[in-house]
Each structure stands twice: as structure tokens, then as C-alpha cells.
Amino acid sequence: MPLIDADGVTQPATGEWQGSVLSSSYIADYKPFNFVDGEGVRCSLYVSGCPFKCPGCYNEAAQSFRYGKKYDEELEERIFADVAQPYVAGLSFVGGEPFLATPVLLRIARRLREEFGDEKTIWIWSGYTYEQLLDEGRTRTSSSTCAMFSWTVRLSNGSTTTILPSAVPRTSGLSTSGHPRRKALPSSGRADEGTPKRPYRSSPRQPRAPRVNGLKSAGWSDS
């Protein structure tokens, strides 16, 4: 059973939440060519579904796994046409909870690596901590969580931004043996050199200021 922590956030037991079971493959929004979800110009895909239920969540509507629109081929082709632009640094997966939208995001991440190699980066903005995801991988070494890590460059949580190895061996779960974590944003909020200073939330488990455009389930925004 999930527990409620001291900050009012629902926390799962290791392996309790699985994207293959929870995801309905819905997308809350898609925002191309933005500067707010990682380094450089990025295209951001907001997935639906998040059981963390953080108090003050600024995307509360997207906590539902059936919010927005069903992911389809048309949206995928639009995403890849946008990401192909030479000035776009990569894709950001936002939520909702991306690690519970693996039926959609694994497909996208795999294709991104096939078409662009390491030219385009993947950032994931997650409610999970790095340590929680390591635990997930240790208990389910063939899980979709491991595969997501294999194609992810940075993981951002409420208090930490972690630069991940470019390829984590799936046979060892999420262990980074031989691929040490290089830099991280400490909980004090002071960034190491070369580390982005803007985490997903302004401080641990605190609501971020609302976006100007917000999420729109009626249709995808163009900016």
C-alpha cells in the first residue's frame, strides 16, 4: 500500500506502480520549442497520470491517467518533425509521471536514439528520486524503468538534477557501476558548475509557479 510522507506526497512501495499496468497512453499536452524544461530549445511532452498527488501540484488535472488525448501516430510524427530542427536540443518528458507512461515514452525514446543517436538529449522530470528508481531497477531488472534510464540524459526531481550515463547496462538493473553520477544539484539549491539551476519544483515538494499557457486538453498548443 502507498504511504503518505511528511510532505503529504503519496509514496509507493518499490515495484508497486508500473506503467504497463497504470498507463492509458494519454497525453496532457505537447509544447514544442520552449526553454523551460531543460537546457537549450526543447520539445516537451506532458504525459497524463500521476499517483504521487503532490500538494499544490500545478498540473493537477494531469494526475488522471485519462486526461487529455490518446497518443497517436499524428502526434508522434509532429514531435519528430519538430525535434529534427537543428536548433532543438532534444525532448523533455514531463507529467504527470513519465516513469508511469512507459508504453508511450519507451517507443519515443527508442526511435529518438535510432534516428538521432546521441545528438538529441532526453530529460525526464519525475516525482521519483534517483534512489527510488535504483531500487525499482534492482527488484525488476528487465523493467521498463531500466530501459527508460538507458536512453535518458538527465533526471530532475524536486530537489535534485542528476546527469545520467548515456547507456546503463540493462542486465544490471539501474546500477551505475562503471558509470558514476557526474554532477547533481544538491538539496541546498546551489548548483555545481555545469548543472542547471532550475529544478522541476522551486524547492522540494513545493508547487512551481503556474505556466503562462497552462495545459490544454482541447488541443495542442503551438508554443
C-alpha positions as CSV (number, residue, x, y, z in Angstrom):
1,M,0.0,0.0,0.0
2,P,1.3,3.5,-0.8
3,L,2.1,5.7,2.2
4,I,1.7,9.5,2.7
5,D,5.0,11.1,3.6
6,A,5.6,14.1,5.8
7,D,5.1,16.5,2.9
8,G,1.7,15.0,2.0
9,V,3.1,13.2,-1.0
10,T,1.9,9.6,-1.8
11,Q,4.9,7.3,-1.9
12,P,4.8,3.8,-3.4
13,A,6.4,0.6,-2.2
14,T,9.2,-0.5,-4.5
15,G,7.7,-2.1,-7.6
16,E,4.1,-1.2,-6.6
17,W,3.4,1.2,-9.5
18,Q,4.0,0.0,-13.0
19,G,3.4,2.0,-16.2
20,S,2.5,-1.1,-18.1
21,V,-0.5,-1.5,-15.8
22,L,-1.4,2.1,-14.9
23,S,-0.9,4.0,-18.2
24,S,-3.8,4.6,-20.6
25,S,-1.4,6.2,-23.1
26,Y,-2.9,9.6,-22.8
27,I,-1.1,12.9,-23.4
28,A,-1.9,16.0,-21.4
29,D,-0.2,18.5,-23.8
30,Y,2.7,18.9,-26.2
31,K,4.7,22.1,-26.2
32,P,7.4,22.5,-28.9
33,F,10.3,24.9,-29.0
34,N,10.4,26.0,-25.3
35,F,13.1,27.0,-22.9
36,V,11.6,26.0,-19.6
37,D,12.0,22.2,-19.4
38,G,15.8,21.8,-19.7
39,E,18.8,23.2,-21.4
40,G,18.5,24.7,-24.9
41,V,15.5,24.8,-27.1
42,R,13.4,21.7,-26.3
43,C,10.1,20.0,-27.2
44,S,8.1,18.9,-24.2
45,L,5.6,16.1,-24.0
46,Y,3.3,16.2,-21.0
47,V,2.1,12.7,-20.2
48,S,-1.1,12.0,-18.2
49,G,-1.3,10.1,-14.9
50,C,0.5,10.7,-11.6
51,P,-0.4,9.0,-8.3
52,F,2.2,11.0,-6.3
53,K,-0.5,13.6,-5.8
54,C,1.9,16.3,-4.5
55,P,0.1,19.0,-2.5
56,G,-0.1,22.2,-4.7
57,C,0.5,20.3,-7.9
58,Y,0.4,22.8,-10.8
59,N,-0.7,20.2,-13.2
60,E,-3.4,18.6,-11.0
61,A,-5.7,17.8,-13.9
62,A,-3.0,15.6,-15.4
63,Q,-2.9,13.4,-12.4
64,S,-5.7,11.4,-14.1
65,F,-4.4,8.7,-16.4
66,R,-7.2,9.5,-18.9
67,Y,-6.7,13.3,-19.1
68,G,-6.2,14.9,-22.5
69,K,-5.8,12.9,-25.7
70,K,-4.8,9.4,-26.6
71,Y,-1.3,9.3,-28.1
72,D,-1.3,8.6,-31.8
73,E,0.8,8.5,-34.9
74,E,-0.1,12.0,-36.0
75,L,1.3,13.5,-32.7
76,E,4.4,11.3,-33.0
77,E,5.2,12.5,-36.5
78,R,4.8,16.1,-35.4
79,I,7.1,15.6,-32.4
80,F,9.9,14.1,-34.6
81,A,9.5,16.8,-37.3
82,D,9.9,19.4,-34.6
83,V,12.9,17.7,-32.8
84,A,14.6,17.3,-36.2
85,Q,15.1,21.1,-36.4
86,P,18.8,21.8,-36.0
87,Y,18.3,24.3,-33.2
88,V,16.3,21.8,-31.0
89,A,18.5,20.2,-28.3
90,G,16.1,17.4,-27.5
91,L,13.0,16.1,-25.9
92,S,11.7,16.6,-22.3
93,F,9.2,14.2,-20.8
94,V,7.1,16.0,-18.2
95,G,3.9,15.0,-16.3
96,G,2.0,13.5,-15.0
97,E,4.7,10.9,-14.1
98,P,6.8,9.9,-17.1
99,F,8.1,6.7,-15.5
100,L,4.4,5.5,-15.4
101,A,3.9,6.4,-19.1
102,T,6.5,3.9,-20.4
103,P,4.2,2.3,-23.0
104,V,4.4,5.6,-24.9
105,L,7.7,7.1,-23.8
106,L,9.8,4.0,-24.4
107,R,8.6,3.9,-28.0
108,I,9.5,7.6,-28.5
109,A,12.9,7.3,-26.7
110,R,13.9,4.3,-28.8
111,R,13.0,6.0,-32.0
112,L,14.8,9.2,-31.0
113,R,18.0,7.2,-30.4
114,E,17.6,5.3,-33.7
115,E,17.1,8.4,-35.7
116,F,19.4,10.9,-34.0
117,G,21.9,8.8,-31.9
118,D,23.2,11.0,-29.1
119,E,22.7,14.3,-31.0
120,K,19.4,14.9,-29.1
121,T,19.1,14.7,-25.4
122,I,16.2,13.3,-23.2
123,W,15.3,14.9,-20.0
124,I,12.8,13.4,-17.6
125,W,11.0,15.5,-14.9
126,S,9.9,12.9,-12.4
127,G,8.3,12.6,-8.9
128,Y,10.7,9.7,-8.3
129,T,14.1,10.3,-6.7
130,Y,17.2,8.8,-8.3
131,E,17.5,6.4,-5.4
132,Q,13.9,5.2,-5.7
133,L,14.5,4.4,-9.4
134,L,17.6,2.5,-8.5
135,D,15.5,0.4,-6.1
136,E,13.0,-0.2,-8.8
137,G,15.7,-1.5,-11.1
138,R,17.2,-3.8,-8.5
139,T,14.0,-5.6,-7.9
140,R,12.8,-5.7,-11.6
141,T,15.9,-5.9,-13.8
142,S,14.0,-6.3,-17.0
143,S,11.6,-3.5,-16.2
144,S,10.6,-0.6,-18.4
145,T,12.3,1.7,-15.8
146,C,15.7,0.3,-16.8
147,A,15.0,0.8,-20.4
148,M,14.0,4.4,-19.8
149,F,17.2,5.0,-18.0
150,S,19.1,3.6,-20.9
151,W,18.1,6.5,-23.1
152,T,17.9,9.3,-20.6
153,V,20.5,12.0,-20.2
154,R,19.1,13.9,-17.2
155,L,16.6,13.1,-14.4
156,S,15.1,16.0,-12.5
157,N,13.2,15.6,-9.2
158,G,12.0,18.2,-6.7
159,S,15.5,18.7,-5.1
160,T,18.0,17.0,-7.5
161,T,19.0,17.2,-11.1
162,T,21.2,14.2,-12.0
163,I,23.2,13.7,-15.1
164,L,22.8,10.0,-16.1
165,P,25.2,7.8,-18.0
166,S,24.4,7.7,-21.7
167,A,23.7,3.9,-21.5
168,V,23.1,2.0,-18.3
169,P,23.5,-1.8,-18.8
170,R,20.1,-3.3,-18.6
171,T,21.4,-6.6,-17.3
172,S,22.5,-4.9,-14.1
173,G,19.2,-3.1,-13.4
174,L,19.8,0.6,-12.8
175,S,23.3,0.1,-11.2
176,T,25.7,2.7,-12.5
177,S,28.8,0.6,-11.8
178,G,31.5,1.9,-14.1
179,H,29.3,5.0,-14.9
180,P,29.4,7.2,-11.9
181,R,27.0,10.1,-11.4
182,R,28.9,13.1,-12.6
183,K,27.1,16.1,-11.2
184,A,23.9,16.8,-9.3
185,L,22.0,19.7,-7.9
186,P,22.4,19.4,-4.1
187,S,19.3,19.9,-1.8
188,S,20.7,23.2,-0.7
189,G,19.8,24.6,-4.2
190,R,23.3,25.6,-5.1
191,A,24.2,24.2,-8.5
192,D,27.5,22.6,-9.3
193,E,29.3,24.0,-12.3
194,G,27.6,23.0,-15.5
195,T,24.4,21.9,-13.7
196,P,21.1,23.6,-14.4
197,K,19.9,25.9,-11.6
198,R,16.2,25.4,-12.3
199,P,14.8,22.2,-10.9
200,Y,11.3,20.9,-11.6
201,R,10.0,22.5,-8.5
202,S,11.3,25.6,-6.9
203,S,12.1,23.6,-3.8
204,P,11.4,20.1,-2.6
205,R,7.7,19.3,-2.7
206,Q,6.7,22.9,-3.2
207,P,4.4,24.0,-6.1
208,R,6.0,25.6,-9.0
209,A,4.6,28.9,-10.4
210,P,1.8,28.3,-12.9
211,R,2.8,28.4,-16.6
212,V,1.5,31.2,-18.7
213,N,-0.2,28.9,-21.1
214,G,-1.0,26.0,-18.8
215,L,-2.1,22.6,-20.0
216,K,-4.8,22.4,-22.7
217,S,-6.6,19.1,-23.2
218,A,-8.8,20.5,-26.0
219,G,-5.9,20.8,-28.5
220,W,-2.1,21.0,-28.6
221,S,-0.6,24.4,-28.1
222,D,1.9,25.8,-30.6
223,S,4.2,27.5,-28.1
